[in-house]
Amino acid sequence: MTHLHALLPQRDLRFTRRVLGMGGGYLLGLLLLIAAGGMAWWQAPGLIEDQQIRSNPLELEDYLLRDGRCTTRKAVLTDCEADVAYEVDGVHYEKQITLMFLSVSRGDYEASLVVAADDPSKAALSIGLERYWNRVAFFLVVFGVLALGGIYSLVATARNNGVNRAAQQPQRWIPELVDIKAAQSSFGGTLVTYAYGPETGRRAPKENSRFGKREEPLLVDAADGEMRALALRPVKGGKPLLLDAGLRRIDLTETEREAAFAVLNAVPVATA
């Protein structure tokens, strides 16, 4: 029976390239955070102002509404905008109102103009006040997804950068079999998702490893009859990192590489 620890020479080895996926990258993280900021800049002021109007509303009968329209996208997402002009106690006001909410209705919307009785400069359409909590929920969901996605991308990218840098330092490694969960094309290469450790199913920790156009994971026949991928885990602790089928990711000599393949081709690899 072949033992995994016999595959490597008894010396320090290092990975010659970055192997973990970048978690989306710093650019994606920044773009998501910018989108979250844009969403907040666009919708939050209107929501705050409409809450003030809801606490002390005054519906106007005499006003001018121009270019009012509501557009429904993706069957449920409706955004409305209108320019309004009105006068309260002899003071003239003009304002552009924009709002967004979820609705399955495809008919026309009717709306009146409502202002804050204690501050007439704050104005809202009745359709927006009627759907206020709908708008709040939609805003929080979209803003939360964008903000959390941006933060996760930045954190994951920084973490993966640290792991990649550490892997390029000479050290001792422990071979380990891992399970391939998914593979998808990504920027001219392949992004492979794999699970490792004693846990199974959704509880098993997972990582992503990027392979070049002509690279693929090193798959071996395990003793239990299953095909698994071969990875290396630092002796001092850390995440297992996938090897490629040509064993070019680590700085083996040609003699050491041939010896490793000879061991792998001899008999199925034991899991322990």
C-alpha positions as CSV (number, residue, x, y, z in Angstrom):
1,M,0.0,0.0,0.0
2,T,1.3,3.4,-0.9
3,H,1.6,6.0,1.9
4,L,1.2,9.6,1.0
5,H,4.2,10.7,3.1
6,A,6.5,8.7,0.7
7,L,5.6,10.9,-2.2
8,L,7.9,13.9,-1.4
9,P,11.6,14.1,-0.9
10,Q,12.8,14.8,2.7
11,R,13.6,18.5,2.2
12,D,11.9,21.8,2.2
13,L,9.7,22.6,-0.8
14,R,7.8,25.6,-2.0
15,F,5.1,26.4,-4.4
16,T,6.4,28.2,-7.5
17,R,3.2,30.2,-8.2
18,R,0.0,31.5,-6.5
19,V,-2.5,28.7,-6.2
20,L,-5.5,29.9,-4.2
21,G,-8.2,31.8,-6.0
22,M,-8.2,35.5,-5.1
23,G,-11.6,35.7,-3.5
24,G,-13.0,38.0,-6.2
25,G,-10.0,40.4,-6.1
26,Y,-9.6,43.9,-4.6
27,L,-11.1,45.5,-7.7
28,L,-14.4,43.5,-7.3
29,G,-14.5,44.3,-3.6
30,L,-14.1,48.0,-4.3
31,L,-16.7,47.9,-7.0
32,L,-19.2,46.3,-4.8
33,L,-18.6,48.8,-2.0
34,I,-18.9,51.6,-4.5
35,A,-22.2,50.1,-5.7
36,A,-23.4,49.9,-2.1
37,G,-22.4,53.5,-1.5
38,G,-24.2,54.5,-4.7
39,M,-27.4,52.7,-3.5
40,A,-27.2,54.5,-0.2
41,W,-26.7,57.9,-1.8
42,W,-29.6,57.3,-4.2
43,Q,-32.2,55.8,-1.8
44,A,-31.3,56.5,1.8
45,P,-32.0,60.3,1.9
46,G,-35.5,59.8,0.4
47,L,-36.3,57.1,2.9
48,I,-35.2,59.3,5.8
49,E,-37.2,62.2,4.5
50,D,-40.3,60.1,3.9
51,Q,-40.2,58.8,7.4
52,Q,-40.3,62.4,8.6
53,I,-43.2,63.1,6.3
54,R,-45.0,60.0,7.6
55,S,-44.9,61.3,11.1
56,N,-46.7,64.6,10.2
57,P,-48.2,64.3,6.7
58,L,-50.2,67.0,4.8
59,E,-51.7,66.0,1.5
60,L,-51.9,68.8,-1.0
61,E,-54.7,69.4,-3.5
62,D,-53.0,72.0,-5.7
63,Y,-49.7,71.0,-7.2
64,L,-48.0,70.4,-10.6
65,L,-46.6,67.0,-11.4
66,R,-44.4,66.7,-14.5
67,D,-42.7,63.8,-16.3
68,G,-44.1,61.3,-13.8
69,R,-43.5,57.7,-14.7
70,C,-43.1,54.3,-13.1
71,T,-41.1,51.5,-14.8
72,T,-41.2,47.8,-13.8
73,R,-38.1,45.7,-14.5
74,K,-37.6,42.0,-14.0
75,A,-41.3,41.7,-13.4
76,V,-41.1,42.9,-9.8
77,L,-38.7,45.8,-9.5
78,T,-40.5,49.2,-10.0
79,D,-38.8,52.6,-9.9
80,C,-40.8,55.8,-10.1
81,E,-39.7,59.4,-10.6
82,A,-41.5,62.7,-11.1
83,D,-40.8,66.5,-11.0
84,V,-43.2,68.3,-8.7
85,A,-43.9,72.0,-8.1
86,Y,-46.2,73.3,-5.3
87,E,-46.9,76.2,-3.1
88,V,-47.5,76.3,0.7
89,D,-48.2,79.5,2.6
90,G,-47.1,81.6,-0.3
91,V,-43.7,79.8,-0.6
92,H,-43.0,78.1,-4.0
93,Y,-41.2,74.7,-4.0
94,E,-39.9,72.5,-6.7
95,K,-38.5,69.0,-6.3
96,Q,-37.6,65.8,-8.1
97,I,-38.8,62.6,-6.4
98,T,-37.4,59.2,-7.1
99,L,-38.3,55.9,-5.3
100,M,-38.0,52.2,-5.8
101,F,-40.0,49.2,-4.5
102,L,-41.0,45.7,-5.3
103,S,-44.4,45.1,-6.9
104,V,-46.0,42.4,-9.1
105,S,-48.6,44.9,-10.4
106,R,-48.5,45.8,-14.1
107,G,-51.2,48.4,-14.1
108,D,-50.9,52.2,-13.8
109,Y,-50.2,53.8,-10.5
110,E,-52.1,56.8,-9.0
111,A,-50.3,59.1,-6.6
112,S,-50.9,62.4,-4.8
113,L,-48.4,64.8,-3.3
114,V,-47.8,64.7,0.4
115,V,-45.5,67.1,2.4
116,A,-44.4,67.4,6.0
117,A,-46.8,69.8,7.7
118,D,-44.0,71.2,9.8
119,D,-41.5,71.5,6.9
120,P,-43.2,71.8,3.5
121,S,-39.9,71.6,1.7
122,K,-40.0,67.8,2.3
123,A,-42.4,66.2,-0.2
124,A,-43.2,62.7,-1.2
125,L,-45.6,60.8,-3.5
126,S,-48.3,58.9,-1.7
127,I,-47.4,55.7,-3.6
128,G,-44.0,55.9,-1.9
129,L,-45.4,56.4,1.6
130,E,-47.9,53.5,1.1
131,R,-45.0,51.2,0.2
132,Y,-42.5,52.7,2.7
133,W,-41.6,49.5,4.5
134,N,-41.4,47.6,1.2
135,R,-38.8,50.2,0.1
136,V,-36.9,50.0,3.3
137,A,-36.7,46.2,3.1
138,F,-35.6,46.3,-0.5
139,F,-33.0,48.9,0.2
140,L,-31.6,47.0,3.2
141,V,-31.4,43.7,1.3
142,V,-29.7,45.2,-1.8
143,F,-27.4,47.4,0.3
144,G,-26.5,44.5,2.6
145,V,-25.7,42.1,-0.2
146,L,-23.5,44.6,-2.0
147,A,-21.7,45.8,1.2
148,L,-21.2,42.3,2.6
149,G,-20.0,41.0,-0.8
150,G,-17.5,43.8,-1.1
151,I,-16.2,43.3,2.4
152,Y,-16.0,39.5,1.9
153,S,-14.1,39.9,-1.4
154,L,-11.5,42.2,0.2
155,V,-11.0,40.0,3.3
156,A,-10.9,36.8,1.2
157,T,-8.4,38.3,-1.2
158,A,-6.2,39.5,1.6
159,R,-6.3,36.1,3.3
160,N,-5.6,34.2,0.1
161,N,-2.7,36.6,-0.7
162,G,-1.2,35.7,2.7
163,V,-1.6,32.0,2.1
164,N,-0.1,32.2,-1.3
165,R,2.9,34.2,-0.1
166,A,3.5,31.7,2.8
167,A,3.3,28.8,0.3
168,Q,6.1,30.3,-1.7
169,Q,8.5,30.0,1.2
170,P,10.5,26.7,1.5
171,Q,9.0,24.5,4.2
172,R,7.9,20.9,4.9
173,W,4.6,19.6,3.6
174,I,2.2,16.8,4.3
175,P,0.4,15.2,1.3
176,E,-3.4,15.0,1.7
177,L,-6.3,13.8,-0.4
178,V,-9.2,16.2,-1.0
179,D,-12.5,16.1,-2.8
180,I,-13.2,18.1,-5.9
181,K,-16.6,19.8,-5.7
182,A,-16.8,22.0,-8.8
183,A,-14.8,23.3,-11.7
184,Q,-15.6,26.3,-13.9
185,S,-13.9,28.3,-16.6
186,S,-12.5,31.6,-15.3
187,F,-10.4,34.2,-17.2
188,G,-8.8,31.7,-19.6
189,G,-8.2,29.1,-16.9
190,T,-10.2,26.9,-14.5
191,L,-11.3,27.7,-11.0
192,V,-11.5,24.4,-9.0
193,T,-13.5,24.2,-5.7
194,Y,-12.4,21.5,-3.3
195,A,-13.3,20.3,0.2
196,Y,-10.9,19.0,2.8
197,G,-10.7,17.8,6.4
198,P,-12.7,15.2,8.3
199,E,-16.1,16.9,7.9
200,T,-18.4,16.0,5.0
201,G,-21.1,17.6,3.1
202,R,-21.8,21.3,3.6
203,R,-19.9,21.4,6.8
204,A,-16.6,20.6,5.1
205,P,-14.3,23.6,4.7
206,K,-13.8,24.6,1.0
207,E,-11.2,26.5,-1.0
208,N,-10.8,27.6,-4.6
209,S,-7.7,27.0,-6.6
210,R,-6.9,28.6,-10.0
211,F,-5.4,26.5,-12.7
212,G,-3.9,27.8,-16.0
213,K,-5.2,27.0,-19.4
214,R,-3.2,23.9,-19.7
215,E,-3.3,22.9,-16.1
216,E,-5.5,20.5,-14.2
217,P,-5.6,19.0,-10.7
218,L,-3.6,15.9,-9.9
219,L,-6.2,13.2,-9.5
220,V,-5.4,9.8,-8.0
221,D,-7.2,6.5,-7.3
222,A,-7.7,6.3,-3.6
223,A,-7.8,2.9,-1.8
224,D,-11.6,3.2,-1.3
225,G,-12.1,3.3,-5.1
226,E,-12.9,7.0,-5.3
227,M,-11.0,9.5,-7.4
228,R,-9.5,12.3,-5.3
229,A,-7.2,15.2,-5.8
230,L,-3.8,15.4,-4.2
231,A,-2.9,18.5,-2.1
232,L,-0.2,19.6,0.3
233,R,-0.7,21.0,3.7
234,P,2.1,22.8,5.6
235,V,3.5,20.8,8.4
236,K,3.2,23.8,10.7
237,G,-0.5,24.0,9.9
238,G,-2.7,25.7,7.4
239,K,-4.8,25.0,4.4
240,P,-4.1,22.2,1.9
241,L,-3.1,23.5,-1.5
242,L,-3.9,21.6,-4.7
243,L,-1.1,20.1,-6.8
244,D,-1.3,20.1,-10.6
245,A,-1.2,17.0,-12.8
246,G,2.3,17.7,-14.0
247,L,3.7,18.5,-10.4
248,R,5.0,21.8,-11.7
249,R,3.5,23.9,-9.0
250,I,6.2,22.8,-6.5
251,D,10.0,23.1,-7.0
252,L,10.8,19.4,-7.5
253,T,13.7,18.4,-9.5
254,E,13.0,16.2,-12.6
255,T,14.4,13.2,-10.7
256,E,12.1,13.9,-7.7
257,R,9.2,14.4,-10.0
258,E,9.7,11.1,-11.8
259,A,10.0,9.3,-8.5
260,A,6.7,10.8,-7.2
261,F,4.9,9.7,-10.4
262,A,6.4,6.2,-10.0
263,V,5.0,6.0,-6.5
264,L,1.6,7.3,-7.6
265,N,1.4,4.8,-10.5
266,A,2.3,1.8,-8.4
267,V,-0.9,1.1,-6.5
268,P,-3.9,3.0,-5.2
269,V,-3.1,5.7,-2.7
270,A,-4.1,5.1,0.9
271,T,-6.0,7.8,2.7
272,A,-3.9,7.6,5.8
